[in-house]
Amino acid sequence: MTAWIQVGLKKTVLDPQGKAIQAALGKLGYAGIEELRQGKLFEVRLAPGADRAAIERAAREVLTNPVIEECLIRWEE
């Protein structure tokens, strides 16, 4: 089983790196990008019988800074 954990800044937090990437893409001719926000993606492969709840806790408490970030977890068999 694999957990895909996507971590990004909350919408209320400014993302200067995302703005810089968006500006660079515009200068390279990639038009039409209304907003770009950067983040992190973790691929976590679990051993058989691993505790999914523990992985979800780790994602929210360790991989994510809950003050400024939010996470989305997608499970894949």
N, C-alpha and C positions, 0 to 999 in steps of 0.2 A: 504494500500500500504506500502511496505517496501523498504527502501533504504539500500543496503549493501555497505558500504564505506571501501575500502581496502586502507590502508596507509602504505607506505614503503619508505625506503631510496632510493634516486636516485642511479642509477647504478654507478655514478662517486664518490659516497660517500662510504668510507670504513664502513664495518659492523662487528665490532669485536664480537658482541654478536652472530651474525649468524655464524661466524667462530668457536666460542667456542661450539655452539650447534652441528655444523657439526663434529668437532673433537670428541665430546663426543659420538655422534652416531656411528662414526667409531670405537671407542674403545669398544662400546657395540656390535660390529659385524655387524652393518648396513653398508655394503660396497656399493660402486657404486654411492655415492652422490658426484656429481661433484661440485655443489655450493649450498649453503643454505643461504638465507637471511631472517631475521625475520621482522615482521611488526605488524600492528594492524588491527583488523577488527571491525567495528562498525555496529550494526544492529539498524536502526532507523525506527520505525513504525510511520507512519503518520496518522493523523486524516483525515477523509473525507474532501476534498476540500483544503487540505494543499498546500502551495506554494512550488512546486518542485524546482523552481529556487532558492528560499531562502535556501533550504536544500543544494543544490549544492554549493551555495556561502559559507555557513557555513562549508561545508566539505573542501573547498579549502582555506578558510581564517582563520578558527578557529581550525579544527581538524588536519590540515596539516601545517607543517612548510615549506613554499614554498622554503626556501633557501636550505634545504637538503632532503625534502621529496616530494613524488608525490602521488596522489590518483587516484583511479579508483572507479567509482560509477556504481553499477548495480541495476536496478529497478525491483521489483517483485510485481505483482498485487495481 
